[in-house]
Amino acid sequence: MIVIEKLHAKPMEEQVVEIVERKGLGHPDTLADGIAESVSRALSKEYLKRYNMILHHNTDKTEIVGGRARVEYGGGEIIQPIFILLSGRATTFINDEIFPVSKIAIRAAKEYLKKTLRNLNVETDVIIDSRIGQGSADLTALFKKSQEMKFPPANDTSVGVGYAPLTETEKLVLEIERHMNSSKFKDKFKETGEDIKVMALREKNRIRITIACAFISKYINSLNEYKDVKEHILEYLKEYISNLTNKEVELYLNTADDYEKGIVYLTVTGTSAEMGDDGSVGRGNRVNGLITPSRLMSLEAAAGKNPVTHVGKLYNILAFRIANDIYELGVAKEVYVKILSQIGKPINKPKIVSVNLITDKTYEKYEQKIKEIIENHLNNITKITNEILDGKINVF
């Protein structure tokens, strides 16, 4: 069922207050998301290679337990390694063969960490343990059933939420973190780690952005050097941001620093996970890469969920795509989409697709086109699986 209705509300850009957050790639919560998703992709690809099908799994319960570090200017060391627990469920027994779930999962986790954290030694700074268990019988049966169907059955009753367009503030937050974790920025400021958190508060046309960025101790030899690097980064970012928005922007970096007490954001590896900061899947960014308390959001942890039948992943991706396409029609200032599944029913037949339009136009004449957009996306939902496996879709 598709329901389209007008939402009587101000578009986000016209509201007085907007809050937007992004936890960067090296934040413990985002690391947990990235590891869980990498494990799911690795398992999916190996299932396909061996059995020509993706078998049941969900690896969305990864936990990161922070370690302990001794940090000093010009050096430092990890005293107690970061501990990563890979958990969830996967198909382990296929006929008489044992599928090496843990071996594949640990290898995928290590590869992701190597790719993401430049200053982390995966062999000495981290302990990775896999406790991924055998999948539940009923969900495994649903998965087997899916192999016989054009559209597999949903393996959960869940809701996906999406909206369009992104506001200028949302785009700004995304761009800042992505740029600060880009090769271009790291080449210029090798002193910065990947644990970067960006929080923006917009009040009318004034945006205040607070950035927390881990610095790498081996590249900084004194407090004065730390201050100099921090000041250069602030100057660079102010210039960079000035090309992205015409709004008044105030920029703050590492505001917890206390120079008199010698307290600065210095790390050995570039992530706060080395110093007792823990991480869990689903506590960070939604599938559009943002945390947006001023918007509708799903609380689903998309990372690590299987890309074939788990609507907690598929419907959140789909909701944003549908919202974007409806927005492109020009009928609404903002579009919100909610998609509700029912366990066991085909994933292309949700219980409801609810579309809310913020508009001052007569939208009824667009209803048929909106329904066509929704039906087209639902009828092509299985294509999302391959896009996920190919790395074309990020869910954090």
ROLOMI-737848 format. One record per residue (C-alpha): residue in one letter; residue number from 1; x, y, z. Coordinates in steps of 0.2 Angstrom, whole numbers. Layout:
BEGIN
{res=A	n=NUM	u=X	v=Y	w=Z}
...
This chain:
BEGIN
{res=M	n=1	u=0	v=0	w=0}
{res=I	n=2	u=6	v=17	w=-4}
{res=V	n=3	u=0	v=33	w=5}
{res=I	n=4	u=4	v=50	w=0}
{res=E	n=5	u=0	v=65	w=11}
{res=K	n=6	u=4	v=83	w=14}
{res=L	n=7	u=15	v=87	w=29}
{res=H	n=8	u=11	v=103	w=37}
{res=A	n=9	u=28	v=108	w=43}
{res=K	n=10	u=42	v=121	w=39}
{res=P	n=11	u=56	v=114	w=28}
{res=M	n=12	u=72	v=111	w=38}
{res=E	n=13	u=81	v=126	w=30}
{res=E	n=14	u=67	v=138	w=36}
{res=Q	n=15	u=67	v=132	w=54}
{res=V	n=16	u=77	v=142	w=66}
{res=V	n=17	u=88	v=128	w=74}
{res=E	n=18	u=96	v=113	w=65}
{res=I	n=19	u=108	v=101	w=73}
{res=V	n=20	u=119	v=89	w=62}
{res=E	n=21	u=132	v=77	w=67}
{res=R	n=22	u=144	v=65	w=58}
{res=K	n=23	u=156	v=53	w=67}
{res=G	n=24	u=171	v=51	w=56}
{res=L	n=25	u=179	v=35	w=49}
{res=G	n=26	u=190	v=33	w=64}
{res=H	n=27	u=177	v=35	w=78}
{res=P	n=28	u=175	v=19	w=87}
{res=D	n=29	u=156	v=18	w=83}
{res=T	n=30	u=160	v=21	w=64}
{res=L	n=31	u=174	v=8	w=65}
{res=A	n=32	u=162	v=-5	w=72}
{res=D	n=33	u=150	v=-1	w=58}
{res=G	n=34	u=164	v=-2	w=45}
{res=I	n=35	u=171	v=-18	w=52}
{res=A	n=36	u=153	v=-26	w=53}
{res=E	n=37	u=149	v=-21	w=35}
{res=S	n=38	u=166	v=-27	w=28}
{res=V	n=39	u=163	v=-44	w=37}
{res=S	n=40	u=146	v=-46	w=29}
{res=R	n=41	u=153	v=-42	w=12}
{res=A	n=42	u=167	v=-54	w=13}
{res=L	n=43	u=155	v=-68	w=19}
{res=S	n=44	u=143	v=-64	w=5}
{res=K	n=45	u=157	v=-65	w=-8}
{res=E	n=46	u=164	v=-81	w=-2}
{res=Y	n=47	u=147	v=-89	w=-1}
{res=L	n=48	u=144	v=-84	w=-19}
{res=K	n=49	u=161	v=-90	w=-24}
{res=R	n=50	u=158	v=-107	w=-16}
{res=Y	n=51	u=139	v=-110	w=-17}
{res=N	n=52	u=134	v=-98	w=-31}
{res=M	n=53	u=122	v=-90	w=-18}
{res=I	n=54	u=123	v=-78	w=-3}
{res=L	n=55	u=118	v=-88	w=13}
{res=H	n=56	u=110	v=-82	w=29}
{res=H	n=57	u=120	v=-71	w=40}
{res=N	n=58	u=119	v=-55	w=50}
{res=T	n=59	u=136	v=-48	w=57}
{res=D	n=60	u=128	v=-32	w=65}
{res=K	n=61	u=134	v=-35	w=83}
{res=T	n=62	u=152	v=-30	w=82}
{res=E	n=63	u=159	v=-22	w=98}
{res=I	n=64	u=175	v=-12	w=101}
{res=V	n=65	u=182	v=-12	w=118}
{res=G	n=66	u=194	v=3	w=120}
{res=G	n=67	u=212	v=-1	w=124}
{res=R	n=68	u=225	v=9	w=134}
{res=A	n=69	u=240	v=20	w=127}
{res=R	n=70	u=255	v=29	w=134}
{res=V	n=71	u=255	v=45	w=123}
{res=E	n=72	u=270	v=57	w=123}
{res=Y	n=73	u=276	v=70	w=111}
{res=G	n=74	u=286	v=62	w=97}
{res=G	n=75	u=281	v=45	w=101}
{res=G	n=76	u=271	v=34	w=113}
{res=E	n=77	u=265	v=16	w=113}
{res=I	n=78	u=249	v=5	w=115}
{res=I	n=79	u=250	v=-3	w=132}
{res=Q	n=80	u=234	v=-13	w=131}
{res=P	n=81	u=227	v=-17	w=114}
{res=I	n=82	u=210	v=-13	w=107}
{res=F	n=83	u=199	v=-28	w=108}
{res=I	n=84	u=186	v=-31	w=94}
{res=L	n=85	u=173	v=-44	w=96}
{res=L	n=86	u=165	v=-50	w=80}
{res=S	n=87	u=148	v=-57	w=84}
{res=G	n=88	u=131	v=-61	w=75}
{res=R	n=89	u=125	v=-76	w=65}
{res=A	n=90	u=130	v=-84	w=49}
{res=T	n=91	u=128	v=-100	w=40}
{res=T	n=92	u=142	v=-111	w=46}
{res=F	n=93	u=137	v=-129	w=41}
{res=I	n=94	u=133	v=-133	w=22}
{res=N	n=95	u=129	v=-151	w=20}
{res=D	n=96	u=144	v=-160	w=27}
{res=E	n=97	u=156	v=-145	w=25}
{res=I	n=98	u=161	v=-132	w=38}
{res=F	n=99	u=161	v=-115	w=31}
{res=P	n=100	u=176	v=-105	w=39}
{res=V	n=101	u=166	v=-90	w=45}
{res=S	n=102	u=178	v=-84	w=59}
{res=K	n=103	u=193	v=-85	w=47}
{res=I	n=104	u=185	v=-75	w=34}
{res=A	n=105	u=178	v=-62	w=46}
{res=I	n=106	u=194	v=-59	w=55}
{res=R	n=107	u=203	v=-57	w=39}
{res=A	n=108	u=190	v=-45	w=33}
{res=A	n=109	u=191	v=-35	w=49}
{res=K	n=110	u=210	v=-33	w=48}
{res=E	n=111	u=210	v=-28	w=30}
{res=Y	n=112	u=197	v=-14	w=34}
{res=L	n=113	u=207	v=-8	w=49}
{res=K	n=114	u=223	v=-7	w=38}
{res=K	n=115	u=214	v=3	w=25}
{res=T	n=116	u=206	v=15	w=37}
{res=L	n=117	u=218	v=18	w=51}
{res=R	n=118	u=235	v=23	w=44}
{res=N	n=119	u=245	v=23	w=60}
{res=L	n=120	u=237	v=7	w=68}
{res=N	n=121	u=248	v=-9	w=68}
{res=V	n=122	u=234	v=-22	w=66}
{res=E	n=123	u=246	v=-36	w=72}
{res=T	n=124	u=251	v=-28	w=89}
{res=D	n=125	u=238	v=-14	w=93}
{res=V	n=126	u=222	v=-24	w=91}
{res=I	n=127	u=215	v=-41	w=97}
{res=I	n=128	u=201	v=-48	w=86}
{res=D	n=129	u=190	v=-62	w=91}
{res=S	n=130	u=176	v=-70	w=82}
{res=R	n=131	u=161	v=-77	w=91}
{res=I	n=132	u=149	v=-77	w=76}
{res=G	n=133	u=137	v=-91	w=79}
{res=Q	n=134	u=126	v=-102	w=68}
{res=G	n=135	u=110	v=-93	w=61}
{res=S	n=136	u=93	v=-97	w=69}
{res=A	n=137	u=84	v=-111	w=60}
{res=D	n=138	u=68	v=-100	w=56}
{res=L	n=139	u=78	v=-86	w=47}
{res=T	n=140	u=89	v=-99	w=39}
{res=A	n=141	u=74	v=-107	w=32}
{res=L	n=142	u=68	v=-90	w=26}
{res=F	n=143	u=84	v=-88	w=17}
{res=K	n=144	u=83	v=-105	w=8}
{res=K	n=145	u=66	v=-100	w=3}
{res=S	n=146	u=73	v=-84	w=-5}
{res=Q	n=147	u=84	v=-94	w=-17}
{res=E	n=148	u=68	v=-100	w=-25}
{res=M	n=149	u=59	v=-83	w=-27}
{res=K	n=150	u=62	v=-68	w=-38}
{res=F	n=151	u=59	v=-57	w=-23}
{res=P	n=152	u=65	v=-65	w=-7}
{res=P	n=153	u=55	v=-64	w=9}
{res=A	n=154	u=59	v=-50	w=22}
{res=N	n=155	u=68	v=-58	w=37}
{res=D	n=156	u=62	v=-45	w=49}
{res=T	n=157	u=47	v=-33	w=53}
{res=S	n=158	u=56	v=-16	w=52}
{res=V	n=159	u=55	v=1	w=45}
{res=G	n=160	u=66	v=11	w=34}
{res=V	n=161	u=66	v=30	w=34}
{res=G	n=162	u=73	v=42	w=21}
{res=Y	n=163	u=72	v=61	w=16}
{res=A	n=164	u=77	v=73	w=3}
{res=P	n=165	u=85	v=85	w=0}
{res=L	n=166	u=100	v=87	w=11}
{res=T	n=167	u=101	v=104	w=19}
{res=E	n=168	u=116	v=115	w=16}
{res=T	n=169	u=122	v=112	w=34}
{res=E	n=170	u=120	v=93	w=31}
{res=K	n=171	u=130	v=94	w=16}
{res=L	n=172	u=143	v=104	w=25}
{res=V	n=173	u=146	v=92	w=39}
{res=L	n=174	u=147	v=77	w=27}
{res=E	n=175	u=160	v=87	w=16}
{res=I	n=176	u=171	v=93	w=30}
{res=E	n=177	u=173	v=75	w=38}
{res=R	n=178	u=176	v=67	w=21}
{res=H	n=179	u=188	v=80	w=16}
{res=M	n=180	u=198	v=79	w=32}
{res=N	n=181	u=199	v=60	w=30}
{res=S	n=182	u=204	v=62	w=12}
{res=S	n=183	u=222	v=58	w=5}
{res=K	n=184	u=224	v=76	w=0}
{res=F	n=185	u=221	v=82	w=18}
{res=K	n=186	u=231	v=69	w=26}
{res=D	n=187	u=246	v=73	w=14}
{res=K	n=188	u=245	v=91	w=20}
{res=F	n=189	u=242	v=87	w=38}
{res=K	n=190	u=249	v=70	w=42}
{res=E	n=191	u=248	v=75	w=60}
{res=T	n=192	u=229	v=71	w=60}
{res=G	n=193	u=221	v=54	w=63}
{res=E	n=194	u=205	v=47	w=57}
{res=D	n=195	u=194	v=49	w=72}
{res=I	n=196	u=186	v=65	w=67}
{res=K	n=197	u=169	v=70	w=74}
{res=V	n=198	u=159	v=85	w=66}
{res=M	n=199	u=145	v=93	w=75}
{res=A	n=200	u=135	v=108	w=68}
{res=L	n=201	u=123	v=120	w=75}
{res=R	n=202	u=113	v=131	w=64}
{res=E	n=203	u=103	v=146	w=71}
{res=K	n=204	u=95	v=155	w=57}
{res=N	n=205	u=109	v=159	w=45}
{res=R	n=206	u=123	v=156	w=57}
{res=I	n=207	u=132	v=140	w=58}
{res=R	n=208	u=144	v=135	w=73}
{res=I	n=209	u=154	v=119	w=69}
{res=T	n=210	u=164	v=110	w=82}
{res=I	n=211	u=176	v=97	w=76}
{res=A	n=212	u=185	v=84	w=87}
{res=C	n=213	u=201	v=78	w=78}
{res=A	n=214	u=213	v=65	w=85}
{res=F	n=215	u=231	v=71	w=82}
{res=I	n=216	u=246	v=58	w=80}
{res=S	n=217	u=259	v=60	w=94}
{res=K	n=218	u=274	v=54	w=84}
{res=Y	n=219	u=272	v=68	w=72}
{res=I	n=220	u=271	v=82	w=86}
{res=N	n=221	u=286	v=85	w=97}
{res=S	n=222	u=280	v=98	w=109}
{res=L	n=223	u=264	v=108	w=115}
{res=N	n=224	u=269	v=123	w=105}
{res=E	n=225	u=270	v=112	w=89}
{res=Y	n=226	u=253	v=105	w=93}
{res=K	n=227	u=246	v=123	w=94}
{res=D	n=228	u=254	v=128	w=78}
{res=V	n=229	u=247	v=113	w=68}
{res=K	n=230	u=230	v=116	w=76}
{res=E	n=231	u=230	v=134	w=71}
{res=H	n=232	u=236	v=130	w=53}
{res=I	n=233	u=222	v=117	w=52}
{res=L	n=234	u=209	v=130	w=58}
{res=E	n=235	u=215	v=143	w=45}
{res=Y	n=236	u=215	v=130	w=31}
{res=L	n=237	u=197	v=124	w=35}
{res=K	n=238	u=190	v=141	w=37}
{res=E	n=239	u=196	v=145	w=19}
{res=Y	n=240	u=190	v=128	w=13}
{res=I	n=241	u=173	v=131	w=21}
{res=S	n=242	u=171	v=148	w=14}
{res=N	n=243	u=170	v=140	w=-3}
{res=L	n=244	u=156	v=129	w=2}
{res=T	n=245	u=143	v=141	w=10}
{res=N	n=246	u=139	v=160	w=11}
{res=K	n=247	u=132	v=158	w=28}
{res=E	n=248	u=141	v=165	w=43}
{res=V	n=249	u=152	v=150	w=50}
{res=E	n=250	u=161	v=149	w=67}
{res=L	n=251	u=173	v=135	w=68}
{res=Y	n=252	u=180	v=127	w=83}
{res=L	n=253	u=193	v=113	w=84}
{res=N	n=254	u=197	v=102	w=99}
{res=T	n=255	u=188	v=113	w=112}
{res=A	n=256	u=192	v=101	w=127}
{res=D	n=257	u=211	v=106	w=125}
{res=D	n=258	u=218	v=114	w=141}
{res=Y	n=259	u=235	v=121	w=137}
{res=E	n=260	u=239	v=126	w=155}
{res=K	n=261	u=236	v=108	w=161}
{res=G	n=262	u=244	v=101	w=146}
{res=I	n=263	u=228	v=92	w=140}
{res=V	n=264	u=227	v=90	w=121}
{res=Y	n=265	u=219	v=77	w=110}
{res=L	n=266	u=235	v=67	w=106}
{res=T	n=267	u=234	v=49	w=101}
{res=V	n=268	u=246	v=35	w=95}
{res=T	n=269	u=235	v=27	w=82}
{res=G	n=270	u=223	v=41	w=77}
{res=T	n=271	u=208	v=34	w=86}
{res=S	n=272	u=201	v=37	w=103}
{res=A	n=273	u=198	v=18	w=104}
{res=E	n=274	u=216	v=16	w=110}
{res=M	n=275	u=211	v=26	w=126}
{res=G	n=276	u=196	v=17	w=132}
{res=D	n=277	u=183	v=24	w=120}
{res=D	n=278	u=172	v=10	w=115}
{res=G	n=279	u=161	v=7	w=100}
{res=S	n=280	u=146	v=-2	w=94}
{res=V	n=281	u=137	v=-5	w=78}
{res=G	n=282	u=122	v=6	w=75}
{res=R	n=283	u=127	v=20	w=87}
{res=G	n=284	u=133	v=32	w=74}
{res=N	n=285	u=128	v=38	w=57}
{res=R	n=286	u=113	v=33	w=48}
{res=V	n=287	u=114	v=26	w=30}
{res=N	n=288	u=116	v=44	w=23}
{res=G	n=289	u=131	v=46	w=33}
{res=L	n=290	u=124	v=58	w=46}
{res=I	n=291	u=115	v=59	w=63}
{res=T	n=292	u=101	v=71	w=61}
{res=P	n=293	u=90	v=73	w=77}
{res=S	n=294	u=80	v=87	w=68}
{res=R	n=295	u=74	v=74	w=55}
{res=L	n=296	u=65	v=58	w=55}
{res=M	n=297	u=77	v=44	w=58}
{res=S	n=298	u=77	v=25	w=59}
{res=L	n=299	u=86	v=17	w=73}
{res=E	n=300	u=91	v=2	w=63}
{res=A	n=301	u=109	v=-3	w=63}
{res=A	n=302	u=111	v=-6	w=44}
{res=A	n=303	u=130	v=-11	w=44}
{res=G	n=304	u=133	v=-29	w=44}
{res=K	n=305	u=115	v=-35	w=40}
{res=N	n=306	u=114	v=-47	w=26}
{res=P	n=307	u=111	v=-38	w=9}
{res=V	n=308	u=98	v=-50	w=2}
{res=T	n=309	u=83	v=-51	w=14}
{res=H	n=310	u=86	v=-39	w=29}
{res=V	n=311	u=75	v=-24	w=26}
{res=G	n=312	u=83	v=-15	w=41}
{res=K	n=313	u=97	v=-12	w=28}
{res=L	n=314	u=88	v=-12	w=11}
{res=Y	n=315	u=73	v=-2	w=16}
{res=N	n=316	u=83	v=12	w=23}
{res=I	n=317	u=94	v=13	w=7}
{res=L	n=318	u=78	v=12	w=-3}
{res=A	n=319	u=69	v=26	w=7}
{res=F	n=320	u=82	v=39	w=3}
{res=R	n=321	u=83	v=34	w=-15}
{res=I	n=322	u=64	v=36	w=-17}
{res=A	n=323	u=64	v=52	w=-8}
{res=N	n=324	u=77	v=59	w=-19}
{res=D	n=325	u=68	v=54	w=-35}
{res=I	n=326	u=52	v=61	w=-29}
{res=Y	n=327	u=60	v=78	w=-24}
{res=E	n=328	u=67	v=79	w=-42}
{res=L	n=329	u=49	v=80	w=-48}
{res=G	n=330	u=49	v=98	w=-41}
{res=V	n=331	u=32	v=95	w=-32}
{res=A	n=332	u=39	v=97	w=-14}
{res=K	n=333	u=52	v=107	w=-4}
{res=E	n=334	u=55	v=92	w=6}
{res=V	n=335	u=50	v=73	w=5}
{res=Y	n=336	u=50	v=60	w=19}
{res=V	n=337	u=48	v=42	w=15}
{res=K	n=338	u=44	v=28	w=28}
{res=I	n=339	u=44	v=9	w=22}
{res=L	n=340	u=37	v=-4	w=33}
{res=S	n=341	u=40	v=-23	w=30}
{res=Q	n=342	u=32	v=-38	w=37}
{res=I	n=343	u=42	v=-53	w=40}
{res=G	n=344	u=40	v=-67	w=28}
{res=K	n=345	u=32	v=-56	w=14}
{res=P	n=346	u=42	v=-52	w=-2}
{res=I	n=347	u=54	v=-38	w=0}
{res=N	n=348	u=46	v=-29	w=-15}
{res=K	n=349	u=29	v=-29	w=-6}
{res=P	n=350	u=30	v=-19	w=10}
{res=K	n=351	u=16	v=-17	w=21}
{res=I	n=352	u=16	v=2	w=18}
{res=V	n=353	u=26	v=15	w=9}
{res=S	n=354	u=21	v=32	w=17}
{res=V	n=355	u=26	v=48	w=8}
{res=N	n=356	u=25	v=65	w=17}
{res=L	n=357	u=27	v=80	w=6}
{res=I	n=358	u=31	v=98	w=12}
{res=T	n=359	u=24	v=108	w=-2}
{res=D	n=360	u=13	v=123	w=-6}
{res=K	n=361	u=8	v=115	w=-23}
{res=T	n=362	u=-6	v=105	w=-28}
{res=Y	n=363	u=2	v=88	w=-27}
{res=E	n=364	u=-12	v=77	w=-32}
{res=K	n=365	u=-8	v=78	w=-50}
{res=Y	n=366	u=9	v=70	w=-46}
{res=E	n=367	u=2	v=55	w=-36}
{res=Q	n=368	u=3	v=43	w=-51}
{res=K	n=369	u=21	v=48	w=-55}
{res=I	n=370	u=26	v=46	w=-37}
{res=K	n=371	u=18	v=29	w=-36}
{res=E	n=372	u=27	v=24	w=-52}
{res=I	n=373	u=44	v=30	w=-44}
{res=I	n=374	u=40	v=19	w=-29}
{res=E	n=375	u=35	v=4	w=-38}
{res=N	n=376	u=50	v=5	w=-50}
{res=H	n=377	u=62	v=6	w=-35}
{res=L	n=378	u=53	v=-9	w=-26}
{res=N	n=379	u=53	v=-19	w=-42}
{res=N	n=380	u=72	v=-16	w=-44}
{res=I	n=381	u=76	v=-18	w=-25}
{res=T	n=382	u=87	v=-34	w=-28}
{res=K	n=383	u=99	v=-24	w=-38}
{res=I	n=384	u=104	v=-15	w=-21}
{res=T	n=385	u=113	v=-32	w=-16}
{res=N	n=386	u=126	v=-31	w=-30}
{res=E	n=387	u=129	v=-13	w=-27}
{res=I	n=388	u=132	v=-16	w=-9}
{res=L	n=389	u=144	v=-30	w=-13}
{res=D	n=390	u=153	v=-20	w=-26}
{res=G	n=391	u=156	v=-6	w=-13}
{res=K	n=392	u=145	v=7	w=-22}
{res=I	n=393	u=134	v=9	w=-7}
{res=N	n=394	u=140	v=15	w=10}
{res=V	n=395	u=128	v=13	w=25}
{res=F	n=396	u=138	v=24	w=37}
